Amino acid sequence: MAQTGRVAKTAAPSARPNADVRPLMGNEALARGAWEAGVRVAAAYPGTPSTEILEALSGYPEEDVYAQWSTNEKVSLDVAMGASFEGVRALSVMKHVGLNVAADALMSMTYIGVNGGLVIIVCDDPGIHSSQNEQDTRALARFAMVPVLEPSDAQEAPAFMRHAYEISETFDTPVIVRSTTRLSHTRSPVVLGERIEVARREFDDNPVKNVMIPSHARLRHPVLLEREAKLGKYFETSALTELEMLGRAAGVITTSISHGYVKEVLGDASVLKLAGSYPLPERKIRDFAASVERLFVVEELEPVIEDQIRAWGIKVDGKEFFPRDGEFSPEVVRAGFVKAGALPDMGIGDDVFHIEPTPRPPVLCPGCPHTSAYMVLRQAEARVAGDIGCYTLAAIEPLRAIDTCVSMGSSIANATGMAKTRGMTKTGVEQRPVVATIGDSTFLHSGLPPLIDAVYNNADITVMLLDNHIVAMTGGQDHPGTGKTLRGEQTHRVDYESVCRSVGVKWVRTVDSYDLAAMHKALREAIDFKGVAVIISDRECVIDPVKVKGIAMEVRAESCTACQSCMNVGCPSISWSDEWFDGRHKVKIDPNTCIGCTFCAQVCPSDSIQPGTGL
Ligand SMILES: Cc1ncc(C[n+]2csc(CCOP(=O)(O)OP(=O)(O)O)c2C)c(N)n1
């Protein structure tokens, strides 16, 4: 494909009279932009803060765009690549840590390039609102030599998506559009544009480009280096790079959501707003640096832009004043400029604007079916390798039944490693049984290879597959274990028992999560079994309480001995009442939130908890 370096422009919808303007969340605006850009195939694995993008895209007509949930992010990217190979515009969506999962495919696709435009939306989570780390996608994009575009608000998102596809096809490269939690989940008015229909390209029958074997890859690496230089030049003149010259005292280079904060707190500074952090328009940055007395870079998380500028020998201030961890806000940016002496200290720092909410520890929902697994594990004094999902909350009080949690799909292999240390006489003998706990979606995402590995290597572990029939953590999406697609169509439903048996697990049992005695019994037997044993803890999630609510439980205060056993369930529906016994509070149950799971009744030694009469 020709690399002219000139991007064909599609008309951007301007704020014309009668323009259709809607308040859209950043994620909805990104989906809108993909649809307007003529995307034909889209795939994603859910993950906060990115999940709503595919949900929104699935709201557009099926004839326009095929949209699917994939089992994990690498699969999602591979599906999008397949569509790109076939010459249509394709999209893959994930949260920042998902890019680690997809990185292997990305590192090859960057060599291959694209046929139909290929865009990957990656949503970062500065401040770690709902993630296992705070990594900066821009560093990975640079490593992969993939251009990264960073809209600064929802309004810009559709235009950035259109540009991303144009850049992808013009420069023969995948493009990352990066969002962050604040952008993804903030609403602003967005001008809606029309969809452009992009003609499908012929399959590019060129193995040297499409088949990455060493002799071909060697030829492609120099092409990547040329591409980097051409893209850098493109961003020198692109409309996406915006220069606003005001005062000469301070000049700020910024991008994404940080741009809004800079404008709010240092309104008289000159600002060079970059389209993204890689590749950078060197000439433009040099000229800007020369035109101001003091140069700042304001960027959330890593000093990606700052380091590149400093490497060119340009004097610049950045991370010395603006933190490298946590989420930015106007207060954080203001404090940075005050520290740098660019703003007077008016004594209205962080503390004035910073309102700390009352701490409220996250807990499992009333009636959460995951509860029983951790109650029985705690009693069995198991060493528990956890995984990522709602159930990770069982790591904290009062359940406190998870010892480790690393990344999606880590639990089973972590458990294998733990189990292999058992019986090592020279290191002392650890007796606690080893159990891995993993949710249904996480199991399908990346739990199967480690399960196969555990069987293959004869690990003596128990796996608890916590099947709540949904991806609860991200708001209740479907997956191959629910038997429903993203658009709600019926499809094959994975049968976990057969999957486990087919890879050689000899002990598999499905147990009703609400039956504590059965869970205890199954765990004992599984632990006693030599080899890999799998318990499938099976009960629907309570995410839709209207659907699953049973009879609420009630405390018969007259017989309650205030023993607090039910408190150890960690259910938010149970609280202390005003009645006392033996110097301790008796308990009460909120009938509005109680699901009727009966966990509390099953552990009550005095039978004081009974199904309510509703009176
Ligand atoms: C690599 C990666 N992708 C996505 C996520 C977001 N995420 C965290 S847990 C999870 C799945 C949870 O579903 P499941 O395993 O079924 O457990 P549940 O929350 O339903 O209990 C997802 C999608 C993540 N943390 N890491």
The ligand as an SDF file (V2000), in Angstrom:
LIG
                    3D

 26 27  0  0  0  0  0  0  0  0999 V2000
   -6.3120   -8.2230   31.4020 C   0  0  0  0  0  0  0  0  0  0  0  0
   -7.5600   -7.7470   32.0360 C   0  0  0  0  0  0  0  0  0  0  0  0
   -8.6670   -7.6320   31.2850 N   0  0  0  0  0  0  0  0  0  0  0  0
   -9.8310   -7.1890   31.8390 C   0  0  0  0  0  0  0  0  0  0  0  0
   -9.8770   -6.8720   33.1550 C   0  0  0  0  0  0  0  0  0  0  0  0
  -11.1780   -6.3560   33.7660 C   0  0  0  0  0  0  0  0  0  0  0  0
  -11.7690   -7.4400   34.5360 N   0  0  0  0  0  0  0  0  0  0  0  0
  -11.4340   -7.6730   35.8060 C   0  0  0  0  0  0  0  0  0  0  0  0
  -12.0890   -9.0510   36.3770 S   0  0  0  0  0  0  0  0  0  0  0  0
  -12.8880   -9.3700   34.9760 C   0  0  0  0  0  0  0  0  0  0  0  0
  -13.7480  -10.5770   34.7900 C   0  0  0  0  0  0  0  0  0  0  0  0
  -14.5370  -10.9100   35.9580 C   0  0  0  0  0  0  0  0  0  0  0  0
  -15.5050  -11.8600   35.6080 O   0  0  0  0  0  0  0  0  0  0  0  0
  -15.5510  -13.2610   36.3160 P   0  0  0  0  0  0  0  0  0  0  0  0
  -14.2400  -13.9240   36.2600 O   0  0  0  0  0  0  0  0  0  0  0  0
  -16.6800  -14.0030   35.7110 O   0  0  0  0  0  0  0  0  0  0  0  0
  -15.8420  -12.9010   37.8250 O   0  0  0  0  0  0  0  0  0  0  0  0
  -17.0650  -12.0530   38.4630 P   0  0  0  0  0  0  0  0  0  0  0  0
  -16.6640  -10.6330   38.4940 O   0  0  0  0  0  0  0  0  0  0  0  0
  -18.2740  -12.3250   37.6460 O   0  0  0  0  0  0  0  0  0  0  0  0
  -17.1900  -12.5830   39.8440 O   0  0  0  0  0  0  0  0  0  0  0  0
  -12.6260   -8.3880   34.0520 C   0  0  0  0  0  0  0  0  0  0  0  0
  -13.2080   -8.3670   32.7270 C   0  0  0  0  0  0  0  0  0  0  0  0
   -8.6770   -6.9750   33.8950 C   0  0  0  0  0  0  0  0  0  0  0  0
   -8.6210   -6.6420   35.1800 N   0  0  0  0  0  0  0  0  0  0  0  0
   -7.5500   -7.4280   33.3260 N   0  0  0  0  0  0  0  0  0  0  0  0
  1  2  1  0
  2  3  1  0
  2 26  2  0
  3  4  2  0
  4  5  1  0
  5  6  1  0
  5 24  2  0
  6  7  1  0
  7  8  2  0
  7 22  1  0
  8  9  1  0
  9 10  1  0
 10 11  1  0
 10 22  2  0
 11 12  1  0
 12 13  1  0
 13 14  1  0
 14 15  2  0
 14 16  1  0
 14 17  1  0
 17 18  1  0
 18 19  2  0
 18 20  1  0
 18 21  1  0
 22 23  1  0
 24 25  1  0
 24 26  1  0
M  CHG  1   7   1
M  END
$$$$
